[in-house]
Amino acid sequence: MRRRPPSFSDDEGSLYSGSESASTCSSTDSSACDEDEVNVRMAPDWCAYRCLIEQRGFRLDTCRDVKLWYQRYWETLIAQGQSVSKDCAGYRRACAGGDEDDLCRDAGLPENLFRGTHVSSDTKVVIKAVHLSSREYDIVRYMSSYPLCKDPRNHLIPIMDFIEVVESNLAFIVMEEWSPNFVPDPPPTLRCFLGALRQCIEHAEFMHSHRIAHLDISIRNLLTDYNSHYAYIDFEVSRRFDDDPDPRIRCCRGTELSPERERGDWADPYKADIWSLSIVILHATSWTGYNLPELRPLLRSMQEENFSVRPNATEVLREFDDIVRRMSDCRLQSGPP
């Protein structure tokens, strides 16, 4: 059964928040260089766009929505025999918000994000405000376009709508709300866990095959729907290199930085992703308790100091599949320790 975690966080830097590190980014392709005015985070007046968003079938969370969500969540916990504390900052904010129809922003999210609901399906969503000319908007639209959206390797978070406000140079990306609890709630068997890791590798291979580097692959940017599906989010520092067959970048922003990026050296963006992906796999295996010595040679190759000898994403996926094929069914059906 799918289990949803609390939707309203009280910690800064939580779900969908991305990396906060200050940075500069440059590229050997001058057309791909950052323009600060379009690639910084937006801080829209959400009340001003509330009607427009509602016209597209989505409702931003109100004080009433937040209080109702907490009440239902507590009822679920009580039914499961768990103790409940109603001293939650999110609930207190909703109660102190004044009118029931006032918007109630989650303080755990940055100002460019707002929680909401798809009215017709009652699906919970997260809405992200971006500059209309930002790299993130370009990349997410591109990966959501046909035929890329039908590629089984594409594990982008499901996008429900793009809402453009041309006169404000603003766009809203409406995403399904998935959970960041990949590690605290591991898949029940090794086979399922390896399937989750494979989706992470496969999406990197998909992006690189379309000349996209994510550049901030990390546990915090991988979500799950609790139904064996995993997805990437946060393309704020990502790049497309359509006209550059051998791109190089200098970029010190991100969570899991390769050695060359840490030093501020010129880096191969795809091989930088490979390093970050290896750290994600290491963290995931460590935190879930799965012991996978079979992966160690592959991970060592992904962490080569010299990025030119690291495998590419296609080679990583091929080797990963070969490793899994050599495992016995009994091993694959075993659960975490």
C-alpha positions as CSV (number, residue, x, y, z in Angstrom):
1,M,0.0,0.0,0.0
2,R,1.3,3.4,-0.8
3,R,2.0,5.6,2.2
4,R,2.2,9.4,2.0
5,P,4.5,11.2,4.4
6,P,3.5,14.5,6.0
7,S,3.0,17.1,3.3
8,F,3.8,20.1,5.4
9,S,7.3,20.3,6.5
10,D,8.8,22.7,9.1
11,D,12.5,22.4,8.2
12,E,14.2,24.7,5.8
13,G,15.7,22.9,2.8
14,S,13.1,20.1,2.7
15,L,11.2,18.6,-0.2
16,Y,11.9,20.1,-3.6
17,S,14.1,22.8,-2.2
18,G,17.3,21.9,-4.1
19,S,20.8,23.1,-3.3
20,E,21.3,26.4,-1.5
21,S,25.0,26.8,-2.0
22,A,26.1,30.1,-3.6
23,S,28.0,29.6,-6.9
24,T,29.2,30.8,-10.2
25,C,29.0,28.7,-13.3
26,S,30.8,29.1,-16.7
27,S,31.0,27.1,-19.8
28,T,33.4,26.8,-22.8
29,D,30.2,27.4,-24.9
30,S,29.5,31.1,-24.4
31,S,25.9,30.6,-25.5
32,A,25.4,28.3,-22.4
33,C,26.8,30.8,-19.9
34,D,24.6,31.9,-17.0
35,E,22.6,35.0,-17.2
36,D,22.0,35.9,-13.6
37,E,18.8,37.7,-14.2
38,V,17.0,34.6,-15.6
39,N,18.6,31.8,-13.6
40,V,18.1,33.1,-10.1
41,R,15.2,31.8,-7.9
42,M,11.9,33.6,-8.3
43,A,9.9,34.9,-5.4
44,P,6.5,35.6,-6.8
45,D,3.6,37.2,-5.1
46,W,1.5,34.0,-4.9
47,C,-1.7,35.8,-4.1
48,A,-1.4,37.8,-7.3
49,Y,-1.3,34.6,-9.4
50,R,-3.8,32.6,-7.4
51,C,-6.7,33.2,-9.8
52,L,-4.7,32.3,-12.8
53,I,-3.5,29.1,-11.2
54,E,-7.1,28.2,-10.2
55,Q,-8.3,28.8,-13.8
56,R,-5.9,26.0,-14.8
57,G,-7.5,23.6,-12.4
58,F,-5.2,23.9,-9.4
59,R,-5.8,25.2,-5.9
60,L,-3.0,26.7,-3.8
61,D,-3.1,25.4,-0.2
62,T,-5.2,27.5,2.2
63,C,-5.3,27.6,6.0
64,R,-8.4,25.3,5.7
65,D,-6.5,22.8,3.5
66,V,-3.5,22.6,5.9
67,K,-5.7,22.1,9.0
68,L,-7.8,19.5,7.2
69,W,-4.7,17.6,6.1
70,Y,-3.2,17.5,9.6
71,Q,-6.5,16.3,11.0
72,R,-6.7,13.5,8.5
73,Y,-3.0,12.6,9.1
74,W,-3.5,12.4,12.9
75,E,-6.6,10.3,12.4
76,T,-4.5,7.8,10.3
77,L,-1.8,7.7,13.0
78,I,-4.4,7.1,15.8
79,A,-6.0,4.3,13.7
80,Q,-2.6,2.7,13.5
81,G,-2.2,2.9,17.3
82,Q,0.5,5.6,17.2
83,S,0.7,8.5,19.5
84,V,0.0,11.9,18.1
85,S,1.3,15.4,19.0
86,K,-0.7,18.2,17.7
87,D,2.0,20.8,18.5
88,C,3.1,21.2,14.9
89,A,4.4,24.5,13.5
90,G,2.6,24.0,10.2
91,Y,-0.7,23.5,12.0
92,R,-0.1,26.5,14.3
93,R,0.5,28.7,11.3
94,A,-2.7,27.6,9.6
95,C,-4.7,28.3,12.8
96,A,-3.1,31.7,13.1
97,G,-3.6,32.5,9.4
98,G,-6.8,34.4,9.8
99,D,-9.5,33.6,7.2
100,E,-9.9,29.9,6.3
101,D,-9.4,30.8,2.6
102,D,-6.1,32.7,3.2
103,L,-3.1,31.1,1.4
104,C,-0.9,29.1,3.8
105,R,2.7,28.8,2.5
106,D,4.9,26.0,3.8
107,A,7.7,27.7,5.7
108,G,9.9,24.7,5.0
109,L,9.9,25.5,1.3
110,P,11.7,28.4,-0.4
111,E,9.7,31.2,-1.8
112,N,9.6,29.8,-5.4
113,L,7.6,26.8,-4.3
114,F,4.0,26.4,-3.1
115,R,1.9,23.3,-2.3
116,G,-1.4,22.8,-3.9
117,T,-4.0,20.4,-5.2
118,H,-5.2,19.4,-8.7
119,V,-8.9,20.0,-8.1
120,S,-10.5,17.4,-10.4
121,S,-8.3,14.5,-9.2
122,D,-7.5,15.7,-5.7
123,T,-3.8,15.0,-6.5
124,K,-1.4,16.9,-4.3
125,V,1.0,19.0,-6.3
126,V,4.1,21.3,-5.8
127,I,4.2,24.4,-8.0
128,K,7.5,25.9,-8.8
129,A,8.0,29.5,-10.1
130,V,10.9,30.0,-12.6
131,H,11.9,32.6,-15.0
132,L,10.4,32.1,-18.5
133,S,13.9,32.1,-20.1
134,S,15.7,30.0,-17.4
135,R,17.6,26.9,-18.2
136,E,15.5,24.9,-15.8
137,Y,12.2,25.8,-17.7
138,D,13.8,25.0,-21.0
139,I,15.1,21.6,-19.8
140,V,12.0,20.5,-18.0
141,R,9.8,21.5,-21.0
142,Y,12.2,19.7,-23.4
143,M,12.2,16.5,-21.3
144,S,8.4,16.7,-21.0
145,S,7.9,17.1,-24.8
146,Y,7.0,14.3,-27.2
147,P,8.6,11.9,-27.9
148,L,11.0,12.3,-24.9
149,C,8.1,12.1,-22.4
150,K,7.3,8.5,-23.7
151,D,10.9,7.3,-23.4
152,P,10.9,4.6,-20.6
153,R,14.3,5.9,-19.5
154,N,12.9,9.3,-18.6
155,H,12.3,9.4,-14.9
156,L,11.5,13.1,-14.6
157,I,9.0,14.0,-11.9
158,P,5.5,13.9,-13.5
159,I,4.7,17.4,-14.8
160,M,0.9,18.2,-14.8
161,D,1.0,21.7,-16.4
162,F,3.1,24.6,-17.5
163,I,1.6,28.0,-16.8
164,E,3.2,30.9,-18.5
165,V,2.9,34.6,-17.5
166,V,4.6,36.3,-20.4
167,E,4.2,39.8,-19.3
168,S,6.0,38.9,-16.0
169,N,8.7,36.7,-17.6
170,L,7.4,34.0,-15.2
171,A,6.4,30.4,-15.6
172,F,4.9,27.9,-13.1
173,I,5.9,24.3,-13.3
174,V,3.2,22.1,-11.7
175,M,4.6,18.8,-10.5
176,E,3.0,15.9,-8.7
177,E,4.0,15.8,-5.1
178,W,6.2,12.8,-4.4
179,S,8.1,11.8,-1.2
180,P,11.8,12.4,-0.5
181,N,11.8,9.4,1.8
182,F,13.8,7.1,-0.4
183,V,16.3,6.2,2.3
184,P,14.2,6.2,5.6
185,D,11.7,3.8,4.0
186,P,13.8,1.4,1.8
187,P,12.2,-1.0,-0.7
188,P,11.3,-4.4,0.9
189,T,13.6,-6.6,-1.1
190,L,17.1,-6.2,-2.7
191,R,15.5,-6.6,-6.1
192,C,13.3,-3.6,-5.5
193,F,16.2,-1.6,-4.1
194,L,18.3,-2.4,-7.1
195,G,15.4,-1.4,-9.3
196,A,15.3,2.0,-7.6
197,L,19.1,2.4,-8.2
198,R,18.6,1.4,-11.8
199,Q,16.0,4.1,-12.4
200,C,18.5,6.6,-11.0
201,I,21.2,5.4,-13.4
202,E,18.8,5.1,-16.3
203,H,17.6,8.7,-16.1
204,A,21.2,9.9,-16.1
205,E,21.8,7.9,-19.2
206,F,18.6,9.3,-20.7
207,M,19.7,12.9,-20.0
208,H,23.2,12.4,-21.3
209,S,21.9,10.9,-24.5
210,H,20.0,14.1,-25.1
211,R,23.1,16.3,-24.1
212,I,21.7,17.3,-20.7
213,A,23.8,17.3,-17.6
214,H,21.9,17.5,-14.3
215,L,24.9,18.8,-12.3
216,D,23.2,18.3,-8.9
217,I,22.4,14.6,-8.6
218,S,21.9,13.8,-5.0
219,I,19.6,11.9,-2.6
220,R,17.6,15.1,-1.9
221,N,16.8,15.5,-5.6
222,L,15.4,12.0,-6.0
223,L,11.8,11.3,-5.0
224,T,9.5,8.3,-4.9
225,D,5.8,7.8,-5.2
226,Y,6.0,4.8,-2.8
227,N,4.9,2.6,-5.8
228,S,8.3,1.6,-7.0
229,H,8.8,4.7,-9.1
230,Y,11.6,7.2,-8.6
231,A,12.1,10.6,-10.2
232,Y,14.5,13.4,-10.6
233,I,13.8,17.0,-9.6
234,D,15.6,20.4,-9.4
235,F,17.2,21.4,-12.7
236,E,18.3,24.8,-11.6
237,V,22.0,24.3,-12.5
238,S,21.4,21.8,-15.3
239,R,22.7,22.4,-18.8
240,R,21.9,21.5,-22.4
241,F,24.8,21.2,-24.8
242,D,23.1,20.8,-28.1
243,D,25.9,22.4,-30.1
244,D,28.9,21.3,-28.2
245,P,30.1,17.7,-28.7
246,D,32.7,17.9,-25.9
247,P,31.5,20.5,-23.4
248,R,33.5,21.7,-20.4
249,I,32.2,23.7,-17.4
250,R,33.3,25.4,-14.2
251,C,30.5,25.1,-11.7
252,C,30.9,24.9,-7.9
253,R,27.2,24.7,-7.0
254,G,25.7,21.4,-6.0
255,T,25.5,18.8,-3.3
256,E,27.8,16.0,-4.3
257,L,30.6,17.7,-6.2
258,S,33.3,15.8,-8.1
259,P,37.0,16.6,-7.2
260,E,37.5,18.8,-10.3
261,R,34.4,20.8,-9.5
262,E,35.5,21.2,-5.9
263,R,38.8,22.6,-7.1
264,G,37.1,24.9,-9.6
265,D,38.8,23.2,-12.6
266,W,37.2,22.8,-16.0
267,A,35.1,19.6,-15.8
268,D,33.3,17.3,-18.2
269,P,29.6,17.9,-17.1
270,Y,28.6,14.3,-17.9
271,K,31.5,12.7,-16.0
272,A,30.7,15.1,-13.1
273,D,27.2,13.6,-13.0
274,I,28.8,10.1,-12.9
275,W,30.7,11.0,-9.8
276,S,27.6,12.4,-8.1
277,L,25.6,9.3,-9.0
278,S,28.2,7.1,-7.3
279,I,27.9,9.1,-4.1
280,V,24.1,8.7,-4.3
281,I,24.5,4.9,-4.6
282,L,26.9,4.8,-1.7
283,H,24.6,6.8,0.5
284,A,21.6,4.7,-0.4
285,T,23.3,1.4,0.2
286,S,24.8,2.6,3.5
287,W,21.6,4.1,4.9
288,T,19.3,1.3,3.8
289,G,21.7,-1.4,5.2
290,Y,22.0,-3.4,2.0
291,N,25.5,-4.9,1.7
292,L,26.5,-4.9,-2.0
293,P,30.2,-5.7,-2.4
294,E,29.5,-6.5,-6.1
295,L,29.1,-2.8,-6.8
296,R,32.4,-1.7,-5.3
297,P,34.5,-2.1,-8.6
298,L,31.9,-0.1,-10.5
299,L,31.7,2.6,-7.9
300,R,35.5,2.9,-7.8
301,S,35.5,3.4,-11.6
302,M,32.8,6.1,-11.2
303,Q,35.0,7.9,-8.7
304,E,38.2,7.9,-10.7
305,E,40.1,11.1,-9.9
306,N,40.8,11.7,-13.6
307,F,37.3,12.2,-15.0
308,S,38.4,11.2,-18.5
309,V,38.7,7.5,-17.4
310,R,35.4,7.4,-15.6
311,P,32.7,5.3,-17.5
312,N,29.9,7.1,-19.2
313,A,26.3,6.6,-18.2
314,T,25.6,4.0,-20.8
315,E,28.6,1.9,-19.6
316,V,27.6,2.3,-16.0
317,L,24.1,1.1,-16.8
318,R,25.4,-1.9,-18.8
319,E,27.8,-2.9,-16.0
320,F,25.1,-2.5,-13.3
321,D,22.7,-4.7,-15.3
322,D,25.5,-7.4,-15.7
323,I,26.1,-7.3,-11.9
324,V,22.4,-7.8,-11.1
325,R,22.1,-10.6,-13.6
326,R,24.8,-12.5,-11.8
327,M,22.9,-12.4,-8.5
328,S,20.8,-15.3,-7.5
329,D,17.0,-15.1,-7.2
330,C,17.3,-16.0,-3.5
331,R,19.6,-13.0,-2.9
332,L,17.4,-10.7,-4.9
333,Q,14.4,-11.6,-2.9
334,S,16.1,-11.0,0.5
335,G,15.1,-8.0,2.5
336,P,17.2,-5.4,4.3
337,P,19.2,-6.5,7.4
